[in-house]
Amino acid sequence: MASLGQAKTLGGVGSILVLLSPIPYAGAVLAIVGFIMILIAVKYIADVLGDQKIFNNMIISVVLAIIGIVVGVVVVLGAVYSLIGLGGYTYTPGSTTLPTGFSAVFASIIAGLIVIWIFYLVASIFLKRSYDSISTRLNVGMFHTTGLLYLIGAATAIILVGFIILFIAEILQIVAFFSLPEQMPMGPQPMPGQMGAPPPPGTMQHQA
């Protein structure tokens, strides 16, 4: 049975593995394992809270990120292969103009990178929604901060500074998961519309 304690361990360790992704050779494998552990952790949290929107938003985020990377990489690789296959272009030494066809290839590479950026930006919005819900329901503000930094980092990644912000977000993600309580805290209230939730202001019924 899912528990917050399991989510705490899986999410924290998974976030550490994601942070180790720059390690040569093993980094990619560690990152994939880490992402899977984070997904399981979020699933456990959603189950404990009875709010599947938390997990659904995370799944949408991951799917969008994967689609963006696949589409972007295909466009970039297609452009690179086109560049390699440009055997018929001519270039005059000392000329300040690009060789024929090179401009189109370069534009395709830029387009591929922009596609990745757009998909990742939209994915970060759904990630933030998931983390905001966790933050509100479990009173762990670090999830809200992490989600916000992921969104800012994704938005500014196009000017490179965003990668620094994303790195900080990954570090805070570790802190956020390890800040999860072992048991359901007493503070969180039922979501509006659920049984036991307090009625909106002004709708209290007067007793006879």
Secondary structure, DSSP 8 states (H G I E B T S, - for coil): ---HHHHHHHHHHHHHHHHTTTSTTTHHHHHHHHHHHHHHHHHHHHHHHT-HHHHHHHHHHHHHHHHHHHHHHHHHHHHHHHHHT--S----TT--S--TTHHHHHHHHHHHHHHHHHHHHHHHHHHHHHHHHHHHHHT-HHHHHHHHHHHHHHHHGGGSHHHHHHHHHHHHHHHHHHTS-SS--S-----TTSTT----TT------
